[in-house]
Amino acid sequence: MASSQKRAIQNYRSRLGERGLARFEVLGRDADRDLIRSLARRLSEDTPEASVLRATVSKSIAGEPPKLGGILAALRRSPLVGADLDFSRPREEGRKIDL
């Protein structure tokens, strides 16, 4: 490769580094090419959506089980907490039937 081409590649990579990006090669199935490219494009953006996507993919790949107590935490965040609601029902024996 000529020195001007090497210098151009080095300048390009240094500009990427200044933006916090890196160029790398990924091996995958040909059918997944568009998916991987669109995922990489989204992850390279500095947006809240990219952060959410990054966290979701990381969590999915890590394979960690979901945290316990999710339902309890949701109930504690409910606006009905402390509303003193009475959920008791009168106990009835039911009707008598003749078989």
Helices and strands as residue ranges (DSSP letters): H 3-18, G 30-32, H 33-44, H 48-62, H 70-76
